[in-house]
Amino acid sequence: MTYEEMLSWLLFYTSLFALDKTPAQAVIDPGGIVQSQVVQDPGGAVRIVLNASQSQHTLSSRFLSEAFGAGVQHVALATDDILGTVDNLRRSGVDLLPIPENYYDDLEARSDLDEDRIARLRDGNVLHDRDAGGEFLHAYTKPLLEDGFFFEIVERRGYSGFGAPNAPIRLSAQTSLAPPRGMPRR
């Protein structure tokens, strides 16, 4: 959505559907900063992430201009076995978003994950985050439609966040696949 629409949509979701807001976060995109605000039900079964940017060069702003306005850019689906799910998606012909190799080199340096686990994450293009509550594993499809729509597959292991530290990696990977501004997507 546009930056100016965010407060109206926050009011809509919190008042009409009684969803709670989580603290807003600034997410780094190769084209600028994206304000990200989550609304969710108390149990966390429904989580809606609202993104807006004042920069016209972010991926979310490009989505707005190319899709002719606000809309759903992606849907996240939960799994209890992300590596198995990713394998099944690949066998079914679904292209996953390629994650840069240096992400996994950095993950190895900053975490206590063993080499075998990191190799399995790398092979599946799966991102990893951890907080005091647990772990979060997530992977993305390449854009499936010309407007850039994609799916995210998530596995939560006691983790309540949204993988914000990985957002710049995902946005950079998606931006590298996007055609230059003004060019058709396919």
Secondary structure, DSSP 8 states (H G I E B T S, - for coil): --GGGHHHHHHHHHHHS--EE---EEEEETTEEEEEEEEE-TTSSSEEEEEE-S-TTSHHHHHHHHTTS----EEEEE-S-HHHHHHHHHHTT--B----HHHHHHHHHHS---HHHHHHHHHHT-EEEEETTEEEEEEEB---STT--EEEEEEEEB--S--GGGHHHHHHHHHHHS--TTS---
